[in-house]
C-alpha cells in the first residue's frame, strides 16, 4: 500500500518565538493532508454535507513530536487509513522533513487521528456513505 503524501512549507506564521513549528500547527498540517487525500479520491466534504447531510469530526488525536520543524522547511505529510468501521476511521499520519534532493530526511511528528462520520444536524454518528467507505477502504 502506498500512502498519500501532501507537501507543506513551514511559514513564519507556523512558528513560535524560537523559529520552531508551534506544536498545534502539526495538527493543521495533518488536517490539510487528510482533506487533500479525500479530494484525491473524489470526496469533497461540502458535497457530503449537501448530498448526504453528514460531516466529519475528529473524535481523538494522539500526536508524538519527535524533532522540531523550522521556518522555511519543506515538509511532506503522509496519510493512510489504519482501521475503518461503519462510522469511523483511524488515520495514521507522519510529518517528514524533505531534503534538498527531494527525499524525506526524517520524521518530525507522528499522529493517529480518529475521524467519525456524524449527522450534520444531530451530531450523532452515522455510517459513511457507501461511496466514501469504498474509497477509504481502497487504501487499506
C-alpha beads as a LAMMPS data file, in Angstrom:
LAMMPS data file: protein, C-alpha beads

140 atoms
139 bonds

1 atom types
1 bond types

-500.0 500.0 xlo xhi
-500.0 500.0 ylo yhi
-500.0 500.0 zlo zhi

Masses

1 110.0

Atoms # bond

1 1 1 0.000 0.000 0.000
2 1 1 1.305 3.443 -0.934
3 1 1 0.409 6.214 1.439
4 1 1 -0.777 9.602 0.221
5 1 1 1.675 12.491 0.643
6 1 1 0.954 16.215 0.675
7 1 1 3.650 18.931 0.593
8 1 1 3.691 21.672 3.210
9 1 1 6.078 24.605 3.527
10 1 1 6.687 25.985 7.031
11 1 1 5.786 29.658 7.019
12 1 1 6.790 32.238 9.611
13 1 1 3.218 32.189 10.961
14 1 1 3.616 28.445 11.707
15 1 1 6.493 29.013 14.112
16 1 1 6.904 30.160 17.681
17 1 1 9.265 32.797 19.047
18 1 1 12.234 30.463 18.535
19 1 1 11.530 29.766 14.854
20 1 1 10.277 26.234 15.616
21 1 1 6.938 24.902 14.370
22 1 1 4.349 25.515 17.085
23 1 1 3.007 22.140 18.204
24 1 1 -0.655 22.767 17.326
25 1 1 0.274 23.565 13.729
26 1 1 1.222 19.947 13.106
27 1 1 -2.472 19.142 13.561
28 1 1 -3.289 21.786 10.934
29 1 1 -0.769 20.245 8.525
30 1 1 -2.346 16.824 9.122
31 1 1 -5.852 18.210 8.573
32 1 1 -4.837 19.716 5.226
33 1 1 -3.303 16.433 4.117
34 1 1 -6.423 14.453 5.114
35 1 1 -8.619 16.893 3.189
36 1 1 -6.422 16.573 0.096
37 1 1 -6.359 12.772 0.494
38 1 1 -10.165 12.776 0.379
39 1 1 -10.197 15.230 -2.532
40 1 1 -7.790 12.992 -4.484
41 1 1 -10.420 10.255 -4.114
42 1 1 -13.240 12.466 -5.384
43 1 1 -14.661 13.170 -1.919
44 1 1 -15.493 16.798 -1.198
45 1 1 -16.677 17.489 2.328
46 1 1 -19.049 20.300 1.353
47 1 1 -20.704 17.971 -1.161
48 1 1 -21.093 15.301 1.536
49 1 1 -22.932 17.828 3.667
50 1 1 -25.218 18.918 0.827
51 1 1 -25.852 15.437 -0.583
52 1 1 -25.831 13.158 2.465
53 1 1 -26.230 15.526 5.420
54 1 1 -23.045 14.295 7.088
55 1 1 -19.842 15.903 8.289
56 1 1 -16.594 14.512 9.648
57 1 1 -15.500 15.213 13.214
58 1 1 -12.245 14.447 14.988
59 1 1 -13.030 12.140 17.910
60 1 1 -9.453 11.747 19.154
61 1 1 -5.890 12.561 18.228
62 1 1 -2.626 11.137 19.508
63 1 1 0.471 13.045 18.414
64 1 1 4.141 12.306 19.103
65 1 1 6.586 15.147 18.482
66 1 1 9.971 13.670 17.580
67 1 1 12.070 16.513 16.118
68 1 1 11.490 20.224 15.677
69 1 1 10.363 21.615 12.357
70 1 1 11.740 25.020 11.470
71 1 1 10.857 28.090 9.456
72 1 1 11.012 27.650 5.675
73 1 1 11.471 23.869 5.715
74 1 1 9.720 21.799 3.097
75 1 1 7.680 19.007 4.691
76 1 1 5.569 16.105 3.482
77 1 1 2.547 14.863 5.365
78 1 1 1.513 11.272 4.752
79 1 1 -1.953 9.802 5.199
80 1 1 -3.061 6.203 5.392
81 1 1 -6.179 4.626 6.870
82 1 1 -5.279 2.093 9.547
83 1 1 -8.667 0.958 10.781
84 1 1 -12.128 1.545 9.340
85 1 1 -15.528 0.888 10.870
86 1 1 -19.055 1.723 9.741
87 1 1 -18.946 5.305 11.044
88 1 1 -15.287 5.916 11.879
89 1 1 -11.796 5.606 10.511
90 1 1 -8.424 5.843 12.228
91 1 1 -5.931 7.729 10.061
92 1 1 -2.203 7.335 10.661
93 1 1 -0.043 10.283 9.648
94 1 1 3.581 11.360 9.597
95 1 1 5.085 14.777 9.033
96 1 1 8.536 14.399 7.477
97 1 1 11.216 16.878 6.553
98 1 1 12.186 16.911 2.880
99 1 1 15.872 17.324 1.993
100 1 1 17.172 19.463 -0.857
101 1 1 17.260 16.416 -3.137
102 1 1 13.505 15.953 -2.615
103 1 1 13.818 12.857 -0.436
104 1 1 12.409 12.567 3.054
105 1 1 15.108 13.119 5.634
106 1 1 13.428 12.342 8.913
107 1 1 10.121 12.083 10.719
108 1 1 9.300 15.184 12.762
109 1 1 5.910 14.130 14.042
110 1 1 3.610 11.078 14.050
111 1 1 -0.098 11.119 14.648
112 1 1 -3.129 8.888 14.830
113 1 1 -6.464 10.626 14.310
114 1 1 -9.903 9.035 14.690
115 1 1 -12.466 10.592 12.372
116 1 1 -16.186 9.975 12.887
117 1 1 -18.926 10.482 10.318
118 1 1 -21.790 12.321 12.018
119 1 1 -25.214 13.621 11.099
120 1 1 -24.876 17.353 10.419
121 1 1 -27.990 18.218 12.452
122 1 1 -27.911 15.826 15.416
123 1 1 -24.120 15.355 15.516
124 1 1 -24.745 11.658 16.217
125 1 1 -22.606 9.026 14.448
126 1 1 -23.884 7.818 11.073
127 1 1 -22.390 5.242 8.737
128 1 1 -20.194 6.604 5.962
129 1 1 -21.989 6.916 2.627
130 1 1 -21.154 3.773 0.644
131 1 1 -19.018 5.572 -1.976
132 1 1 -16.947 7.199 0.795
133 1 1 -16.499 3.904 2.613
134 1 1 -15.312 2.236 -0.605
135 1 1 -12.759 4.990 -1.257
136 1 1 -11.459 4.959 2.308
137 1 1 -11.087 1.187 2.274
138 1 1 -9.358 1.209 -1.124
139 1 1 -6.134 2.313 0.570
140 1 1 -6.121 -0.481 3.147

Bonds

1 1 1 2
2 1 2 3
3 1 3 4
4 1 4 5
5 1 5 6
6 1 6 7
7 1 7 8
8 1 8 9
9 1 9 10
10 1 10 11
11 1 11 12
12 1 12 13
13 1 13 14
14 1 14 15
15 1 15 16
16 1 16 17
17 1 17 18
18 1 18 19
19 1 19 20
20 1 20 21
21 1 21 22
22 1 22 23
23 1 23 24
24 1 24 25
25 1 25 26
26 1 26 27
27 1 27 28
28 1 28 29
29 1 29 30
30 1 30 31
31 1 31 32
32 1 32 33
33 1 33 34
34 1 34 35
35 1 35 36
36 1 36 37
37 1 37 38
38 1 38 39
39 1 39 40
40 1 40 41
41 1 41 42
42 1 42 43
43 1 43 44
44 1 44 45
45 1 45 46
46 1 46 47
47 1 47 48
48 1 48 49
49 1 49 50
50 1 50 51
51 1 51 52
52 1 52 53
53 1 53 54
54 1 54 55
55 1 55 56
56 1 56 57
57 1 57 58
58 1 58 59
59 1 59 60
60 1 60 61
61 1 61 62
62 1 62 63
63 1 63 64
64 1 64 65
65 1 65 66
66 1 66 67
67 1 67 68
68 1 68 69
69 1 69 70
70 1 70 71
71 1 71 72
72 1 72 73
73 1 73 74
74 1 74 75
75 1 75 76
76 1 76 77
77 1 77 78
78 1 78 79
79 1 79 80
80 1 80 81
81 1 81 82
82 1 82 83
83 1 83 84
84 1 84 85
85 1 85 86
86 1 86 87
87 1 87 88
88 1 88 89
89 1 89 90
90 1 90 91
91 1 91 92
92 1 92 93
93 1 93 94
94 1 94 95
95 1 95 96
96 1 96 97
97 1 97 98
98 1 98 99
99 1 99 100
100 1 100 101
101 1 101 102
102 1 102 103
103 1 103 104
104 1 104 105
105 1 105 106
106 1 106 107
107 1 107 108
108 1 108 109
109 1 109 110
110 1 110 111
111 1 111 112
112 1 112 113
113 1 113 114
114 1 114 115
115 1 115 116
116 1 116 117
117 1 117 118
118 1 118 119
119 1 119 120
120 1 120 121
121 1 121 122
122 1 122 123
123 1 123 124
124 1 124 125
125 1 125 126
126 1 126 127
127 1 127 128
128 1 128 129
129 1 129 130
130 1 130 131
131 1 131 132
132 1 132 133
133 1 133 134
134 1 134 135
135 1 135 136
136 1 136 137
137 1 137 138
138 1 138 139
139 1 139 140
